[in-house]
Amino acid sequence: MKKIIVTLLCAAVMISCGGSKEKTNECSGNHAECTHQHDDCNGNHEGCGGCEGHSHETKAGCIKIDTDGFVKKVADFNQAEWKYLGDKPAIVDFYADWCGPCKEIAPTLEDIAKEYDGKLYVYKVNVDEAAEIANAFGIKAIPTLLFIPMQGEPKTEVGMMTKEELEKIIKESLLK
């Protein structure tokens, strides 16, 4: 059943992005439109060559990630043992478009992603679109932030956080 739902979601995403998986220069600089066009990078574009030839600069910010991208870049949540796959610490924001507190914390997370660009990733997982990931991590309330250090186990925080609270966790847990 999960496979059918995931397949239908993937089909909907492919329709929304024109069905193309070809490398393109049609992403207008924010990469949101080409998130599903490059299998290698899922919109992150680090080292995939997906934006070669573009006349724009890559903008730092949050990275929306789907189930396939999560399994390739963050962790294969189907495995029994936790193993982070990234090359920098990360924050994963579990959110929904309809969630007021999620909308409220979003600009702060964008600021964090820009300020700490090159030092950590800020991923966004829409729980309505990637329920499998949310279920695997036991997400029961949103926003929930998953803080992933390079070594050790990730830690979650539920609910709103100020920028100061986020920066304290980043400095004490992620960038120590």
BAMIDO-328544 format. One record per residue (C-alpha): residue number from 1; residue in one letter; x, y, z. Coordinates in steps of 0.001 Angstrom, whole numbers. Layout:
BEGIN
{NUM; 'a'; {X; Y; Z}}
...
***
This chain:
BEGIN
{1; 'm'; {0; 0; 0}}
{2; 'k'; {2818; 2437; 911}}
{3; 'k'; {4457; 1736; -2439}}
{4; 'i'; {1246; 2656; -4276}}
{5; 'i'; {914; 5923; -2333}}
{6; 'v'; {4567; 6812; -2900}}
{7; 't'; {4219; 5975; -6599}}
{8; 'l'; {1142; 8195; -6894}}
{9; 'l'; {2928; 11035; -5081}}
{10; 'c'; {5942; 10657; -7371}}
{11; 'a'; {3667; 10713; -10407}}
{12; 'a'; {2032; 13907; -9160}}
{13; 'v'; {5426; 15504; -8627}}
{14; 'm'; {6598; 14452; -12087}}
{15; 'i'; {3472; 16015; -13604}}
{16; 's'; {4039; 19236; -11663}}
{17; 'c'; {7622; 19541; -12921}}
{18; 'g'; {6788; 18647; -16495}}
{19; 'g'; {7827; 15008; -16172}}
{20; 's'; {11373; 15833; -17131}}
{21; 'k'; {14360; 14285; -15442}}
{22; 'e'; {16694; 15880; -17932}}
{23; 'k'; {19193; 18426; -16758}}
{24; 't'; {17722; 21808; -17414}}
{25; 'n'; {18434; 25476; -17203}}
{26; 'e'; {14830; 26294; -16422}}
{27; 'c'; {15099; 26648; -12638}}
{28; 's'; {15192; 30463; -12433}}
{29; 'g'; {17892; 30466; -9790}}
{30; 'n'; {15968; 29106; -6816}}
{31; 'h'; {16084; 25430; -7828}}
{32; 'a'; {12567; 24811; -6475}}
{33; 'e'; {11245; 23913; -9908}}
{34; 'c'; {14042; 21468; -10655}}
{35; 't'; {14067; 19634; -7323}}
{36; 'h'; {12840; 16441; -8978}}
{37; 'q'; {14669; 16835; -12269}}
{38; 'h'; {18097; 15704; -11114}}
{39; 'd'; {18099; 12248; -9550}}
{40; 'd'; {21688; 12702; -8390}}
{41; 'c'; {21052; 15718; -6210}}
{42; 'n'; {17319; 16166; -5544}}
{43; 'g'; {17570; 19896; -5996}}
{44; 'n'; {20618; 20419; -3795}}
{45; 'h'; {22855; 20491; -6902}}
{46; 'e'; {26084; 19909; -4972}}
{47; 'g'; {28427; 18239; -7400}}
{48; 'c'; {25738; 17035; -9788}}
{49; 'g'; {26498; 19494; -12574}}
{50; 'g'; {22766; 20193; -12821}}
{51; 'c'; {23272; 23930; -12901}}
{52; 'e'; {26304; 24122; -15154}}
{53; 'g'; {25772; 26799; -17705}}
{54; 'h'; {23289; 28707; -15590}}
{55; 's'; {23839; 32422; -15381}}
{56; 'h'; {22683; 32615; -11766}}
{57; 'e'; {24391; 32017; -8452}}
{58; 't'; {23158; 29229; -6183}}
{59; 'k'; {21326; 30817; -3277}}
{60; 'a'; {21869; 29510; 218}}
{61; 'g'; {18781; 28487; 2122}}
{62; 'c'; {16648; 25609; 3270}}
{63; 'i'; {16571; 22517; 1085}}
{64; 'k'; {13198; 20858; 582}}
{65; 'i'; {13819; 17130; 498}}
{66; 'd'; {11567; 14217; -426}}
{67; 't'; {11786; 10581; 630}}
{68; 'd'; {14255; 9584; -2101}}
{69; 'g'; {16493; 12554; -1356}}
{70; 'f'; {16326; 11866; 2372}}
{71; 'v'; {17448; 8268; 1901}}
{72; 'k'; {20350; 9389; -334}}
{73; 'k'; {21528; 12460; 1592}}
{74; 'v'; {20438; 12121; 5223}}
{75; 'a'; {19788; 8545; 6339}}
{76; 'd'; {18198; 5338; 5173}}
{77; 'f'; {15491; 5198; 7810}}
{78; 'n'; {14645; 1613; 6819}}
{79; 'q'; {17923; 435; 8365}}
{80; 'a'; {17991; -686; 11999}}
{81; 'e'; {21124; 1303; 12842}}
{82; 'w'; {21320; 5103; 12558}}
{83; 'k'; {23942; 6290; 10079}}
{84; 'y'; {24061; 9891; 8946}}
{85; 'l'; {25082; 10167; 5278}}
{86; 'g'; {25844; 13882; 5102}}
{87; 'd'; {29181; 15652; 5008}}
{88; 'k'; {28054; 18500; 7314}}
{89; 'p'; {25765; 18583; 10358}}
{90; 'a'; {22094; 19102; 9575}}
{91; 'i'; {18792; 20329; 10873}}
{92; 'v'; {15668; 18652; 9510}}
{93; 'd'; {12461; 20672; 9806}}
{94; 'f'; {9373; 18460; 9806}}
{95; 'y'; {6546; 20790; 8785}}
{96; 'a'; {3269; 21132; 6885}}
{97; 'd'; {2082; 23960; 4640}}
{98; 'w'; {-1101; 24414; 6691}}
{99; 'c'; {710; 24627; 10067}}
{100; 'g'; {792; 28130; 11596}}
{101; 'p'; {3798; 27567; 13889}}
{102; 'c'; {5638; 25947; 10952}}
{103; 'k'; {5072; 29090; 8883}}
{104; 'e'; {6219; 31193; 11813}}
{105; 'i'; {9562; 29390; 12256}}
{106; 'a'; {10268; 29109; 8500}}
{107; 'p'; {11915; 32558; 8077}}
{108; 't'; {14164; 31885; 11084}}
{109; 'l'; {15269; 28581; 9572}}
{110; 'e'; {15953; 30343; 6247}}
{111; 'd'; {18128; 32851; 8104}}
{112; 'i'; {19974; 30025; 9880}}
{113; 'a'; {20507; 28204; 6561}}
{114; 'k'; {21982; 31355; 4995}}
{115; 'e'; {24124; 32326; 7980}}
{116; 'y'; {25550; 28829; 8392}}
{117; 'd'; {25850; 28103; 4667}}
{118; 'g'; {28782; 25766; 4095}}
{119; 'k'; {28759; 24680; 7750}}
{120; 'l'; {25434; 22824; 8006}}
{121; 'y'; {22378; 21874; 5995}}
{122; 'v'; {18807; 22848; 6812}}
{123; 'y'; {16445; 20331; 5226}}
{124; 'k'; {12663; 20681; 5111}}
{125; 'v'; {10428; 17601; 5105}}
{126; 'n'; {6746; 18171; 4410}}
{127; 'v'; {5012; 15560; 6574}}
{128; 'd'; {2007; 15489; 4245}}
{129; 'e'; {4189; 14649; 1251}}
{130; 'a'; {6712; 12422; 3040}}
{131; 'a'; {4629; 10663; 5694}}
{132; 'e'; {6936; 7642; 5542}}
{133; 'i'; {9854; 9704; 6899}}
{134; 'a'; {7689; 11343; 9567}}
{135; 'n'; {6420; 7933; 10690}}
{136; 'a'; {9934; 6476; 10773}}
{137; 'f'; {11050; 9259; 13132}}
{138; 'g'; {7866; 9147; 15220}}
{139; 'i'; {6859; 12715; 14382}}
{140; 'k'; {3587; 13369; 16208}}
{141; 'a'; {3607; 17182; 16346}}
{142; 'i'; {4910; 19883; 14062}}
{143; 'p'; {7092; 21737; 13789}}
{144; 't'; {9622; 19188; 14969}}
{145; 'l'; {13298; 19840; 14375}}
{146; 'l'; {15786; 17007; 14117}}
{147; 'f'; {19349; 18110; 14914}}
{148; 'i'; {21923; 15800; 13335}}
{149; 'p'; {25549; 16065; 14458}}
{150; 'm'; {28373; 14483; 12479}}
{151; 'q'; {29027; 12051; 15341}}
{152; 'g'; {26445; 10552; 17668}}
{153; 'e'; {22688; 10312; 17713}}
{154; 'p'; {20311; 12981; 16425}}
{155; 'k'; {18152; 14912; 18859}}
{156; 't'; {14639; 16278; 18350}}
{157; 'e'; {12971; 19429; 19607}}
{158; 'v'; {9226; 19911; 19236}}
{159; 'g'; {7539; 23259; 18781}}
{160; 'm'; {8582; 26831; 18194}}
{161; 'm'; {12126; 27934; 18892}}
{162; 't'; {13689; 31363; 18799}}
{163; 'k'; {16746; 32070; 16694}}
{164; 'e'; {18789; 32321; 19888}}
{165; 'e'; {17623; 28865; 21024}}
{166; 'l'; {18451; 27411; 17607}}
{167; 'e'; {21896; 28995; 17577}}
{168; 'k'; {22625; 27669; 21070}}
{169; 'i'; {21855; 24100; 19956}}
{170; 'i'; {23858; 24591; 16748}}
{171; 'k'; {26915; 25814; 18661}}
{172; 'e'; {26660; 23274; 21489}}
{173; 's'; {25629; 20182; 19515}}
{174; 'l'; {26306; 20585; 15818}}
{175; 'l'; {29372; 22812; 15405}}
{176; 'k'; {31391; 21952; 18501}}
***
